[in-house]
Each structure stands twice: as C-alpha cells, then as structure tokens.
Amino acid sequence: MSTTSVSRGPRASFWQRFAAAFLDGIIVGVPVIILYEVAKGAGYALGLLLSVAYVIYFEGGPTGQTIGKRALGIRVYDFGGSGGPIGYGRAFIRWLGKLLSSIPCYLGFLWMLWDGEKQTWHDKLATTVVVPVSAYPVS
C-alpha cells in the first residue's frame, strides 16, 4: 500500500488510543509495581526493561499491536514507506518518542487532536500512524 493511500485512510481516534494505552498501562504497570516492591532500585530497572520490551515486541512485531491495541481494534502502521509493520528498531524509536511526548504536560500525545494525519510526536518521529484494523487488516 502506498503512502498516498495511507495518508487518505482512516485513523484511530484519540479515545481508542487512550483506552489502549490505559489497558497496556495496567498490563505492564502491575508487574512493574511488584518488581519495585520486591527489589526496589533493581526492580525499577527491571520494570523499565519490561516496559521497553513489551512495546518493542508487540508494536514492532508483524501485527503492530500491543494487547491493549488488539482489544481496541487498532494497530501501529508504517506511514513512511511500504505500509505494514514497523519493525523492532522503529518500535524502539517510537518508545523513546513517547518519553519526549510526555515531558511537556503530555503535549506530544495531545498533538494528534489538531494534526491533519492524527499523529502524535512519537508517531512523527518513527513515521507511523495508528489505524483501525478494519481498514488496514493484519496480513
């Protein structure tokens, strides 16, 4: 699928993305809290690694979906090139971008509300969009 057709296609809504992030936060947050309580500083480091691994594995994989995104019927999609999965390297860039997106009062996450392509800062950094699976099925 070309970039032109992707740029005209539907996008996941703010609330779909919010709900997916909330579910993923619970899925990753509970083990992170347990690790921190059990191992303090080392637990925090392990929790951070768990968070990074979760995002990279699921968003960089063939479906482009974390468990939360799958539950909401949305996926991360390559906006800049071939379409489809973004791969593990760009998933890591996207994760780093989420840190940047959160620094100024989560402005980078809210950016999609007025962006023409409904991209957040981390989407722009990794040249991705979040789309409904119904419009861009997983192959």
C-alpha positions as CSV (number, residue, x, y, z in Angstrom):
1,M,0.0,0.0,0.0
2,S,1.5,3.4,-0.9
3,T,1.9,6.3,1.4
4,T,-0.7,8.3,-0.6
5,S,-3.5,5.8,0.1
6,V,-2.4,5.6,3.7
7,S,-2.5,9.3,4.1
8,R,-6.1,9.3,3.0
9,G,-7.2,6.4,5.1
10,P,-9.0,6.4,8.5
11,R,-7.1,6.8,11.8
12,A,-7.7,5.6,15.3
13,S,-9.4,8.1,17.5
14,F,-7.9,9.8,20.5
15,W,-10.2,7.8,22.8
16,Q,-9.3,4.4,21.2
17,R,-5.6,5.2,21.6
18,F,-6.2,6.4,25.2
19,A,-8.1,3.3,26.2
20,A,-5.5,1.0,24.6
21,A,-2.7,2.9,26.4
22,F,-4.7,2.6,29.7
23,L,-5.1,-1.2,29.3
24,D,-1.4,-1.6,28.4
25,G,-0.5,0.6,31.4
26,I,-2.4,-1.9,33.7
27,I,-0.8,-4.9,31.9
28,V,2.7,-3.5,32.3
29,G,2.2,-1.5,35.5
30,V,1.1,-4.3,37.8
31,P,4.3,-6.4,37.3
32,V,6.4,-3.2,37.5
33,I,4.9,-2.3,40.8
34,I,5.5,-5.8,42.1
35,L,9.1,-5.8,40.9
36,Y,9.7,-2.4,42.5
37,E,8.3,-3.5,45.9
38,V,10.3,-6.7,45.8
39,A,13.7,-5.4,44.6
40,K,13.5,-1.6,44.9
41,G,16.1,0.0,42.6
42,A,16.8,-3.1,40.7
43,G,13.1,-3.7,40.4
44,Y,12.7,-0.3,38.9
45,A,15.3,-1.0,36.3
46,L,13.7,-4.4,35.5
47,G,10.4,-2.7,35.3
48,L,11.7,-0.2,32.8
49,L,13.2,-3.0,30.7
50,L,9.9,-4.8,30.9
51,S,8.1,-1.7,29.6
52,V,10.6,-1.3,26.7
53,A,10.4,-5.0,25.8
54,Y,6.6,-5.0,25.8
55,V,6.3,-2.1,23.5
56,I,9.1,-3.1,21.1
57,Y,8.0,-6.8,20.9
58,F,4.3,-6.0,20.2
59,E,4.4,-2.8,18.2
60,G,7.4,-3.9,16.2
61,G,6.0,-7.3,15.5
62,P,4.0,-8.4,12.5
63,T,0.7,-7.2,13.8
64,G,1.8,-3.8,15.2
65,Q,-0.5,-4.3,18.2
66,T,0.0,-4.4,21.9
67,I,-2.6,-6.3,23.9
68,G,-4.4,-3.0,24.5
69,K,-4.4,-2.0,20.9
70,R,-5.6,-5.5,19.9
71,A,-8.5,-5.2,22.3
72,L,-9.5,-1.8,20.8
73,G,-9.0,-3.0,17.2
74,I,-6.2,-0.6,16.3
75,R,-2.6,-1.0,15.2
76,V,0.6,0.8,14.5
77,Y,1.3,1.1,10.8
78,D,4.2,2.3,8.7
79,F,3.4,5.7,7.3
80,G,6.6,6.5,5.6
81,G,7.3,3.6,3.3
82,S,5.9,0.2,2.5
83,G,3.0,0.2,4.8
84,G,2.5,-2.7,7.3
85,P,4.7,-3.5,10.3
86,I,7.3,-1.0,11.5
87,G,9.9,-3.4,12.8
88,Y,11.7,-3.5,16.2
89,G,14.1,-0.6,15.6
90,R,11.4,1.8,14.8
91,A,9.3,0.5,17.6
92,F,12.2,1.4,19.9
93,I,12.4,4.9,18.4
94,R,8.6,5.2,18.9
95,W,9.1,4.2,22.6
96,L,11.7,6.9,23.1
97,G,9.4,9.3,21.4
98,K,6.7,8.5,23.9
99,L,9.1,9.8,26.6
100,L,9.5,13.0,24.7
101,S,5.8,13.3,24.1
102,S,5.2,13.1,27.9
103,I,7.7,15.7,29.0
104,P,5.7,19.0,28.3
105,C,2.5,18.0,30.1
106,Y,1.8,15.2,27.6
107,L,1.5,17.7,24.8
108,G,3.1,15.2,22.3
109,F,0.2,12.8,23.0
110,L,-2.4,15.5,22.6
111,W,-0.8,16.7,19.3
112,M,-3.0,14.2,17.3
113,L,-6.1,16.3,18.2
114,W,-5.1,19.0,15.8
115,D,-2.7,17.2,13.4
116,G,-4.0,16.5,10.0
117,E,-2.7,13.0,10.0
118,K,-3.7,12.4,13.6
119,Q,-0.1,11.7,14.5
120,T,1.5,12.2,18.0
121,W,5.1,13.3,18.3
122,H,6.2,9.7,18.7
123,D,4.3,8.8,15.5
124,K,6.1,11.6,13.7
125,L,9.5,10.5,15.0
126,A,9.0,6.9,13.9
127,T,7.0,7.8,10.7
128,T,4.0,5.8,11.9
129,V,0.2,6.2,12.2
130,V,-2.3,4.3,14.3
131,V,-5.1,2.9,12.2
132,P,-8.2,0.8,12.7
133,V,-7.5,-2.9,11.9
134,S,-10.8,-2.9,10.0
135,A,-9.3,-0.5,7.4
136,Y,-5.8,-2.0,7.5
137,P,-6.1,-5.7,8.3
138,V,-3.1,-7.6,9.6
139,S,-1.8,-9.8,6.8
